[in-house]
Amino acid sequence: MKPLLIFDLDGTLYTFDNGNSRSFGTSTFYSKIKGKMFSFISRKLGVDDMKAREIYDDVKEEFRGETSIGLEKKFGIDRYEYFENTWNLDPRDFIEKRDLLPLISSLEGEVAVLTAAPRAWASKVLDYLNLGRYNGRLFTGEHDLRKPNPEMFRMVCESMVYKPENAISIGDQLESDIIPAKAIGMKTILIRGRSDKADYCISSLDEIPSILRRIK
């Protein structure tokens, strides 16, 4: 049986700042989004920029980074409106252009994409990388259930009609891509990193075909 290949998005299918940012949180992209978040909160709640930043920090801490959920629960701000007004950025400004379709479509297995980012950003990124055909297999972070919850990986497997033991998670973050996937019995490939917590470690996407042959 061909495996289910569940790809992470940022840090895996692309990197920020020409690979100079090791994580989303240190990227210029994140800095840009935060500025838009402050402006959106200020506009929606009628507060100045300093108060908006204070609200953002408090909500982020209280809801463990899930700002959209916190703003919705505490202030009644619709999460989809929030995403559309903050993540509505152009991938061309942040991501190096690469046509990934030849590589991804050649892999032996079914492909899905799982990200904590909202569809407002993720769908545009797939189109930009010439992976628009996988938008129907894109699982995003709008709902209450999100990575790194292992149940999110289980849900993707069930949606694609696969058992976890026949699925492989491919990502760059141990806490969100590797550990939760292994917790439900999936195999794992860590990209751009080294750890014995992952089944396999690679330095680039181009190594995936050879790794998949080894997993067989």
KANORGI-V111468 format. One record per residue. N is the residue number from 1. RES is the residue in one small letter. SS is DSSP state (2 for helix, 1 for strand, 0 for the rest). OMEGA is omega in radians with two decimals (* if undefined). NEAR is the number of other C-alpha atoms within 12 Angstrom. Layout:
# KANORGI-V111468
n=N res=RES ss=SS omega=OMEGA near=NEAR
n=N res=RES ss=SS omega=OMEGA near=NEAR
This chain:
# KANORGI-V111468
n=1 res=m ss=0 omega=3.09 near=12
n=2 res=k ss=0 omega=-3.10 near=19
n=3 res=p ss=1 omega=2.96 near=29
n=4 res=l ss=1 omega=-3.13 near=36
n=5 res=l ss=1 omega=-3.11 near=39
n=6 res=i ss=1 omega=-3.11 near=44
n=7 res=f ss=1 omega=2.87 near=44
n=8 res=d ss=0 omega=-3.10 near=42
n=9 res=l ss=0 omega=-3.06 near=43
n=10 res=d ss=1 omega=-3.08 near=41
n=11 res=g ss=0 omega=-3.10 near=38
n=12 res=t ss=0 omega=3.09 near=36
n=13 res=l ss=0 omega=3.05 near=39
n=14 res=y ss=1 omega=3.05 near=37
n=15 res=t ss=0 omega=3.08 near=34
n=16 res=f ss=1 omega=3.02 near=29
n=17 res=d ss=2 omega=3.12 near=26
n=18 res=n ss=2 omega=3.09 near=20
n=19 res=g ss=2 omega=-3.10 near=23
n=20 res=n ss=0 omega=3.10 near=18
n=21 res=s ss=0 omega=-3.13 near=22
n=22 res=r ss=0 omega=-3.12 near=22
n=23 res=s ss=0 omega=3.09 near=26
n=24 res=f ss=2 omega=-3.05 near=28
n=25 res=g ss=2 omega=3.14 near=18
n=26 res=t ss=2 omega=-3.04 near=19
n=27 res=s ss=0 omega=3.03 near=23
n=28 res=t ss=2 omega=3.08 near=23
n=29 res=f ss=2 omega=3.14 near=30
n=30 res=y ss=2 omega=3.10 near=23
n=31 res=s ss=2 omega=3.12 near=20
n=32 res=k ss=2 omega=3.14 near=22
n=33 res=i ss=2 omega=3.14 near=28
n=34 res=k ss=2 omega=3.10 near=30
n=35 res=g ss=2 omega=3.10 near=22
n=36 res=k ss=2 omega=3.09 near=26
n=37 res=m ss=2 omega=3.13 near=35
n=38 res=f ss=2 omega=-3.13 near=30
n=39 res=s ss=2 omega=-3.13 near=26
n=40 res=f ss=2 omega=3.12 near=33
n=41 res=i ss=2 omega=3.12 near=38
n=42 res=s ss=2 omega=-3.11 near=21
n=43 res=r ss=2 omega=-3.07 near=18
n=44 res=k ss=2 omega=-3.04 near=23
n=45 res=l ss=2 omega=3.10 near=22
n=46 res=g ss=0 omega=-3.14 near=16
n=47 res=v ss=0 omega=3.12 near=18
n=48 res=d ss=0 omega=-3.04 near=17
n=49 res=d ss=2 omega=-3.13 near=22
n=50 res=m ss=2 omega=3.13 near=16
n=51 res=k ss=2 omega=3.11 near=19
n=52 res=a ss=2 omega=3.11 near=26
n=53 res=r ss=2 omega=3.11 near=23
n=54 res=e ss=2 omega=3.11 near=18
n=55 res=i ss=2 omega=3.13 near=30
n=56 res=y ss=2 omega=-3.12 near=35
n=57 res=d ss=2 omega=-3.13 near=23
n=58 res=d ss=2 omega=-3.13 near=19
n=59 res=v ss=2 omega=3.14 near=24
n=60 res=k ss=2 omega=3.14 near=21
n=61 res=e ss=2 omega=-3.09 near=16
n=62 res=e ss=2 omega=-3.07 near=18
n=63 res=f ss=0 omega=3.01 near=20
n=64 res=r ss=0 omega=3.07 near=15
n=65 res=g ss=0 omega=-3.11 near=20
n=66 res=e ss=0 omega=-3.02 near=29
n=67 res=t ss=2 omega=-3.10 near=34
n=68 res=s ss=2 omega=3.11 near=39
n=69 res=i ss=2 omega=-3.13 near=31
n=70 res=g ss=2 omega=3.13 near=26
n=71 res=l ss=2 omega=3.12 near=33
n=72 res=e ss=2 omega=-3.08 near=24
n=73 res=k ss=2 omega=-3.05 near=17
n=74 res=k ss=2 omega=-3.02 near=20
n=75 res=f ss=2 omega=3.10 near=20
n=76 res=g ss=0 omega=3.13 near=17
n=77 res=i ss=0 omega=-3.12 near=22
n=78 res=d ss=0 omega=-3.05 near=23
n=79 res=r ss=2 omega=-3.13 near=31
n=80 res=y ss=2 omega=3.03 near=24
n=81 res=e ss=2 omega=3.11 near=23
n=82 res=y ss=2 omega=-3.13 near=32
n=83 res=f ss=2 omega=-3.10 near=33
n=84 res=e ss=2 omega=-3.10 near=23
n=85 res=n ss=2 omega=-3.10 near=27
n=86 res=t ss=2 omega=-3.12 near=31
n=87 res=w ss=0 omega=-3.07 near=34
n=88 res=n ss=0 omega=-3.11 near=26
n=89 res=l ss=0 omega=-3.11 near=26
n=90 res=d ss=0 omega=-3.14 near=22
n=91 res=p ss=2 omega=-3.12 near=27
n=92 res=r ss=2 omega=-3.10 near=21
n=93 res=d ss=2 omega=-3.00 near=17
n=94 res=f ss=0 omega=-3.00 near=28
n=95 res=i ss=1 omega=3.06 near=31
n=96 res=e ss=0 omega=-3.11 near=21
n=97 res=k ss=0 omega=3.03 near=21
n=98 res=r ss=0 omega=3.07 near=23
n=99 res=d ss=0 omega=-3.09 near=20
n=100 res=l ss=0 omega=-3.06 near=26
n=101 res=l ss=2 omega=-3.14 near=20
n=102 res=p ss=2 omega=-3.13 near=15
n=103 res=l ss=2 omega=-3.03 near=22
n=104 res=i ss=2 omega=-3.11 near=31
n=105 res=s ss=2 omega=-3.14 near=20
n=106 res=s ss=2 omega=-3.05 near=16
n=107 res=l ss=0 omega=3.11 near=26
n=108 res=e ss=0 omega=3.13 near=22
n=109 res=g ss=1 omega=3.04 near=26
n=110 res=e ss=1 omega=-3.06 near=27
n=111 res=v ss=1 omega=2.99 near=35
n=112 res=a ss=1 omega=3.12 near=40
n=113 res=v ss=1 omega=-3.13 near=43
n=114 res=l ss=1 omega=-3.10 near=48
n=115 res=t ss=0 omega=3.03 near=43
n=116 res=a ss=0 omega=3.12 near=35
n=117 res=a ss=0 omega=3.11 near=36
n=118 res=p ss=0 omega=-3.13 near=35
n=119 res=r ss=2 omega=3.13 near=32
n=120 res=a ss=2 omega=3.08 near=30
n=121 res=w ss=2 omega=-2.97 near=34
n=122 res=a ss=2 omega=-3.11 near=39
n=123 res=s ss=2 omega=3.11 near=33
n=124 res=k ss=2 omega=3.12 near=27
n=125 res=v ss=2 omega=3.12 near=40
n=126 res=l ss=2 omega=3.10 near=39
n=127 res=d ss=2 omega=-3.10 near=26
n=128 res=y ss=2 omega=3.14 near=27
n=129 res=l ss=0 omega=-3.11 near=30
n=130 res=n ss=0 omega=3.09 near=22
n=131 res=l ss=0 omega=-3.10 near=29
n=132 res=g ss=2 omega=3.13 near=23
n=133 res=r ss=2 omega=-3.12 near=22
n=134 res=y ss=2 omega=3.10 near=27
n=135 res=n ss=2 omega=3.09 near=25
n=136 res=g ss=2 omega=3.11 near=20
n=137 res=r ss=2 omega=-3.12 near=27
n=138 res=l ss=1 omega=3.13 near=35
n=139 res=f ss=1 omega=-2.94 near=35
n=140 res=t ss=0 omega=-2.96 near=33
n=141 res=g ss=0 omega=3.10 near=33
n=142 res=e ss=0 omega=-2.98 near=31
n=143 res=h ss=0 omega=3.13 near=23
n=144 res=d ss=0 omega=3.10 near=22
n=145 res=l ss=0 omega=-3.07 near=22
n=146 res=r ss=0 omega=2.93 near=29
n=147 res=k ss=0 omega=0.20 near=36
n=148 res=p ss=0 omega=3.12 near=30
n=149 res=n ss=0 omega=-3.14 near=27
n=150 res=p ss=2 omega=-3.13 near=27
n=151 res=e ss=2 omega=3.07 near=22
n=152 res=m ss=2 omega=3.09 near=32
n=153 res=f ss=2 omega=3.10 near=48
n=154 res=r ss=2 omega=3.14 near=35
n=155 res=m ss=2 omega=3.10 near=26
n=156 res=v ss=2 omega=3.11 near=38
n=157 res=c ss=2 omega=-3.13 near=34
n=158 res=e ss=2 omega=3.13 near=18
n=159 res=s ss=2 omega=-3.13 near=19
n=160 res=m ss=0 omega=3.13 near=26
n=161 res=v ss=0 omega=3.09 near=17
n=162 res=y ss=0 omega=2.95 near=27
n=163 res=k ss=0 omega=-3.13 near=24
n=164 res=p ss=2 omega=-3.11 near=32
n=165 res=e ss=2 omega=3.08 near=25
n=166 res=n ss=2 omega=-3.11 near=29
n=167 res=a ss=1 omega=-3.13 near=37
n=168 res=i ss=1 omega=3.05 near=47
n=169 res=s ss=1 omega=-3.12 near=52
n=170 res=i ss=1 omega=-3.08 near=50
n=171 res=g ss=1 omega=-3.06 near=47
n=172 res=d ss=0 omega=-3.08 near=38
n=173 res=q ss=0 omega=3.13 near=36
n=174 res=l ss=2 omega=-3.00 near=32
n=175 res=e ss=2 omega=-3.07 near=20
n=176 res=s ss=2 omega=-3.07 near=32
n=177 res=d ss=2 omega=-3.00 near=41
n=178 res=i ss=2 omega=-3.05 near=40
n=179 res=i ss=2 omega=-3.14 near=31
n=180 res=p ss=2 omega=3.12 near=31
n=181 res=a ss=2 omega=3.12 near=44
n=182 res=k ss=2 omega=-3.11 near=32
n=183 res=a ss=2 omega=3.12 near=26
n=184 res=i ss=0 omega=3.02 near=26
n=185 res=g ss=0 omega=3.13 near=24
n=186 res=m ss=0 omega=2.93 near=32
n=187 res=k ss=1 omega=-3.03 near=36
n=188 res=t ss=1 omega=3.04 near=45
n=189 res=i ss=1 omega=3.10 near=44
n=190 res=l ss=1 omega=3.13 near=39
n=191 res=i ss=1 omega=3.12 near=37
n=192 res=r ss=0 omega=3.12 near=30
n=193 res=g ss=0 omega=3.11 near=24
n=194 res=r ss=0 omega=3.07 near=19
n=195 res=s ss=0 omega=3.08 near=20
n=196 res=d ss=0 omega=3.07 near=14
n=197 res=k ss=0 omega=3.09 near=22
n=198 res=a ss=0 omega=3.11 near=31
n=199 res=d ss=0 omega=3.13 near=28
n=200 res=y ss=1 omega=3.10 near=29
n=201 res=c ss=1 omega=3.14 near=30
n=202 res=i ss=1 omega=-3.13 near=26
n=203 res=s ss=0 omega=3.14 near=21
n=204 res=s ss=0 omega=3.12 near=25
n=205 res=l ss=2 omega=-3.07 near=32
n=206 res=d ss=2 omega=3.13 near=20
n=207 res=e ss=2 omega=-3.03 near=22
n=208 res=i ss=2 omega=-3.14 near=33
n=209 res=p ss=2 omega=-3.12 near=23
n=210 res=s ss=2 omega=3.10 near=19
n=211 res=i ss=2 omega=-3.13 near=26
n=212 res=l ss=2 omega=3.09 near=30
n=213 res=r ss=2 omega=3.12 near=14
n=214 res=r ss=2 omega=-3.12 near=12
n=215 res=i ss=2 omega=3.09 near=20
n=216 res=k ss=0 omega=* near=15
